[in-house]
Amino acid sequence: MMSAPTRTSEAKPASKTESKLDRNAEPVTERVALGERAYDIVIGRGLLASLGRRVAALKPGAKAAIVTDANVGRLMLSVAEQALAGAGVGATHVSVPAGESSKSIAMFERVCDALIAARVERGDVVVALGGGVVGDLAGFCAAAVRRGLDYVQVPTTLLAQVDSSVGGKTAINSRHGKNLIGAFHQPILVVADTALLDSLPPREFRAGYAEVVKYGLLGDAGFFAWLEANSDDLFAGRVAAREHAIAVSCRMKAEIVARDERETGDRALLNLGHTFGHAFEAAAGFSSRLLHGEAIALGMTLAFEFSARLGFAPEADADRVKRHLGKVGLPTHISHVPGGVPGVDGLVDLMAQDKKVRRGRLTFILAHRIGEAFVAPDLDVAQVRAFLAHKLER
Ligand SMILES: NC(=O)c1ccc[n+]([C@@H]2O[C@H](COP(=O)([O-])OP(=O)(O)OC[C@H]3O[C@@H](n4cnc5c(N)ncnc54)[C@H](O)[C@@H]3O)[C@@H](O)[C@H]2O)c1
């Protein structure tokens, strides 16, 4: 069980936090306390304009290499380049096709080649401008080129702002499964400009919201209740609600990463919903048929239902999770997976390829209640099979 995070702003009445954020005077800064690898996550509206100043302050004299994807590049590459140029930071860029398929060995090679061809040196900085795909790919390239370059995350999706840009997990996919080739490589700064979310397609926003809910479910029942009460504001684009949710999420992730950078302990709680979720993503061919966050929403619903079935969690909590995720339009039943799923055997096979499997035993993140997840290693596959069979027949 994870201990309750120490909180500042989210422990205050929401109105106080929101009035500060409504004025939008100061960005919120969360720190990932990792000794000499510590870094800030800066959250606020309009922060992209300050990118050059922030990079120059951290890396005087560095030049930057921006890695982005085609969609994000079209929308915000020139703004990022101007922000860097305005502070005297020269920049090159490399763009990859949008989507999960860019987390590939072929794209890893292409980006590494581009960085080397652009003469990016050890003193320079890579800027990952995009969602989780760009962040994971650019971060892994930064970990590898010249045995390690510094990089800055500029996350442009909700999922990336609350999760993938923080914590230093970088990876690409192998034909054997997702995120199987990668490295732990911490960024030196995360700049989360919430204005960048304005252009995000609603379906992508909703998928990212699943990761926000995850923090409430795994470690903060009060935050989950806040989300139940405020999700309409979040989806309507209310600045104060969005920044509050992003800041609370980042703070929780920062605290967990600082306690367990390499996932030997409770960082695994961040995988709530992932063993089920990755199997559904694989079943959908890692395609836009089922987005990562959508798969995680379904996975979290199942993790709570499984917890209830095993007697760990109250049924009422599982119902509440399902109700909230369903209310915002996220998938909560296996039948919601477009194109269908391969049946119990097929799903268990897909789970067994997930990296949260040790010596053939399945590790699940289960819950005692909303806000209290725990790692259940060595789960009996027969119990998983029985649960899936039950869910598939309903
Ligand atoms: N490293 C980690 O700790 C970690 C954690 C969670 C997820 N992930 C990874 O993150 C990936 C998913 O990330 P994602 O959901 O951000 O997907 P993504 O990066 O594919 O972005 C989703 C889509 O939105 C577009 N887009 C991005 N920002 C936009 C903007 N501001 N306006 C308009 N369009 C925009 C992209 O071009 C893409 O088409 C998965 O590969 C997952 O494995 C990594």
The ligand as a Tripos MOL2 file, in Angstrom:
@<TRIPOS>MOLECULE
LIG
   44    48     1     0     0
SMALL
NO_CHARGES

@<TRIPOS>ATOM
      1 N1          7.1570    6.8440  -20.3680 N.am      1 LIG1
      2 C1          6.1150    6.7160  -19.5890 C.2       1 LIG1
      3 O1          6.2160    6.7580  -18.3620 O.2       1 LIG1
      4 C2          4.7510    6.5560  -20.2120 C.ar      1 LIG1
      5 C3          3.6020    6.6320  -19.4040 C.ar      1 LIG1
      6 C4          2.3450    6.5370  -20.0100 C.ar      1 LIG1
      7 C5          2.2590    6.3680  -21.3800 C.ar      1 LIG1
      8 N2          3.3910    6.2890  -22.1320 N.ar      1 LIG1
      9 C6          3.3140    6.1290  -23.5890 C.3       1 LIG1
     10 O2          2.6790    7.2750  -24.1440 O.3       1 LIG1
     11 C7          2.1580    6.9250  -25.4080 C.3       1 LIG1
     12 C8          0.8070    7.5730  -25.6020 C.3       1 LIG1
     13 O3          0.9680    8.9610  -25.5320 O.3       1 LIG1
     14 P1         -0.1570    9.9660  -26.0510 P.3       1 LIG1
     15 O4         -1.4690    9.4930  -25.5960 O.co2     1 LIG1
     16 O5          0.2840   11.3170  -25.7040 O.co2     1 LIG1
     17 O6         -0.1650    9.7060  -27.6250 O.3       1 LIG1
     18 P2          0.5560   10.4260  -28.8680 P.3       1 LIG1
     19 O7          1.8870   10.9190  -28.5220 O.co2     1 LIG1
     20 O8          0.4430    9.4630  -29.9980 O.co2     1 LIG1
     21 O9         -0.3820   11.6640  -29.1620 O.3       1 LIG1
     22 C9         -1.7340   11.4290  -29.5210 C.3       1 LIG1
     23 C10        -2.1070   12.1370  -30.8350 C.3       1 LIG1
     24 O10        -2.3310   13.5080  -30.5540 O.3       1 LIG1
     25 C11        -1.5450   14.3080  -31.4280 C.3       1 LIG1
     26 N3         -1.2180   15.4940  -30.6380 N.ar      1 LIG1
     27 C12        -0.3400   15.5800  -29.6280 C.ar      1 LIG1
     28 N4         -0.4160   16.7710  -29.0390 N.ar      1 LIG1
     29 C13        -1.3570   17.4760  -29.7150 C.ar      1 LIG1
     30 C14        -1.9000   18.7700  -29.5600 C.ar      1 LIG1
     31 N5         -1.5340   19.5660  -28.5590 N.pl3     1 LIG1
     32 N6         -2.8550   19.1650  -30.4370 N.ar      1 LIG1
     33 C15        -3.2840   18.3420  -31.4240 C.ar      1 LIG1
     34 N7         -2.8220   17.0850  -31.6010 N.ar      1 LIG1
     35 C16        -1.8710   16.6630  -30.7420 C.ar      1 LIG1
     36 C17        -0.3990   13.4470  -31.8190 C.3       1 LIG1
     37 O11         0.1620   13.8460  -33.0450 O.3       1 LIG1
     38 C18        -1.0610   12.0840  -31.9150 C.3       1 LIG1
     39 O12        -1.7010   11.9600  -33.1540 O.3       1 LIG1
     40 C19         2.1210    5.4070  -25.4600 C.3       1 LIG1
     41 O13         3.1070    4.9570  -26.3390 O.3       1 LIG1
     42 C20         2.4530    4.9880  -24.0360 C.3       1 LIG1
     43 O14         3.1450    3.7510  -23.9830 O.3       1 LIG1
     44 C21         4.6190    6.3850  -21.5620 C.ar      1 LIG1
@<TRIPOS>BOND
     1     1     2 1
     2     2     3 2
     3     2     4 1
     4     4     5 ar
     5     4    44 ar
     6     5     6 ar
     7     6     7 ar
     8     7     8 ar
     9     8     9 1
    10     8    44 ar
    11     9    10 1
    12     9    42 1
    13    10    11 1
    14    11    12 1
    15    11    40 1
    16    12    13 1
    17    13    14 1
    18    14    15 2
    19    14    16 1
    20    14    17 1
    21    17    18 1
    22    18    19 2
    23    18    20 1
    24    18    21 1
    25    21    22 1
    26    22    23 1
    27    23    24 1
    28    23    38 1
    29    24    25 1
    30    25    26 1
    31    25    36 1
    32    26    27 ar
    33    26    35 ar
    34    27    28 ar
    35    28    29 ar
    36    29    30 ar
    37    29    35 ar
    38    30    31 1
    39    30    32 ar
    40    32    33 ar
    41    33    34 ar
    42    34    35 ar
    43    36    37 1
    44    36    38 1
    45    38    39 1
    46    40    41 1
    47    40    42 1
    48    42    43 1
@<TRIPOS>SUBSTRUCTURE
     1 LIG1         1 GROUP 0 **** ****
